[in-house]
Amino acid sequence: MSLITIDDEKCNRCGICVAECPERVIEMTGKENVPSVTEFGNDLCIECGHCVAVCPEAAFNMNIMAAEACPPRQPELFITLEQMEYHIRFRRSIRTYKKKPVPREILERLIQASQYAPTAKNLQPVCWLIIENREEVNRLGLMVIDWMRSMLNGESKPLFTEFMMKQIVGDWENGGDWICRGAPHMIVAHGPNDLPIPASESGCTIALTTLELAAPSFGLGACWGGYFNATANNYPPLRQALDLPKNHDPYGAMMIGYPTYEYHRIPLRKDPDIKWR
Ligand SMILES: Cc1cc2nc3c(=O)[nH]c(=O)nc-3n(C[C@H](O)[C@H](O)[C@H](O)COP(=O)(O)O)c2cc1C
């Protein structure tokens, strides 16, 4: 059975589906110039839904994606160039959070949006672990400190010094939290480490980047948990505590919660280093 069905009567033969299909699985054939799926199209199709989404006549349906189930184009919801530019520049890593937890529905909606980030070959390998309980976030944060303490001596000492671990451990001992920043929740993006192409790492990074960028529109703030994720990849006790599927690796962690403070201006960044050829 074909993955894609094309309604001959609705199709206006414009050929946009052929031009936009990333895997070239649609062709125009016969005198009538009707689009159809190529001989190996069903095997090559990555189920990205572009044919369904780009067809002006809603002539395409996929067995996993009916045209009428796909949300329509709504130009009134597009954001302006100024809004987009400002939003990207105004994003900040947030490191002080209110104690108030974020309702599950809000985190779910944020993740639903982030799920639309691009993934290699549309594999959509990203899975999400949400550490919802603040005490659990803190318990896992302590494991990061344990890992750092274990590196104080021996071969890993240069790493310990380079990444300011002495200060981080000292800060923890004085009641601070350089690891999870007191965030009420931690989101870990993970995915299979045995895919034919390495889609999980880029997929998780891009999805978390999207999530961080979307967070302010939900009234939320976020910050990458770089130390947390490095520990999850290098310290078996934290890895075990995350309890991910056997063939999964953690590819990124992000703190999330309601920000305590508002930012009043945008800090400056380096000019981009661009070469034109
Ligand atoms: C991969 C990655 C890991 C990071 N890890 C941490 C971290 O563990 N703790 C932290 O406070 N900030 C972390 N950050 C945030 C950076 O410090 C921050 O992006 C940078 O200082 C610029 O600030 P801005 O995000 O507000 O522009 C990380 C950022 C990235 C991209």
The ligand as an ORCA input file, in Angstrom:
! r2SCAN-3c Opt
* xyz 0 1
  C      26.142     23.686     25.571
  C      25.942     24.731     26.648
  C      26.159     24.393     27.974
  C      25.934     25.317     28.978
  N      26.040     24.933     30.282
  C      25.731     25.814     31.269
  C      25.747     25.389     32.642
  O      26.035     24.243     32.971
  N      25.429     26.302     33.578
  C      25.083     27.593     33.260
  O      24.795     28.368     34.163
  N      25.048     28.033     31.972
  C      25.348     27.159     30.969
  N      25.274     27.555     29.653
  C      24.830     28.912     29.322
  C      25.963     29.808     28.803
  O      26.820     30.142     29.861
  C      25.328     31.055     28.171
  O      24.647     30.682     26.995
  C      26.323     32.149     27.830
  O      26.956     32.650     28.975
  C      25.659     33.326     27.106
  O      24.578     33.864     27.867
  P      23.123     33.968     27.224
  O      22.671     32.543     26.940
  O      22.260     34.629     28.214
  O      23.257     34.738     25.948
  C      25.524     26.660     28.636
  C      25.313     26.978     27.294
  C      25.502     26.045     26.310
  C      25.203     26.404     24.872
*
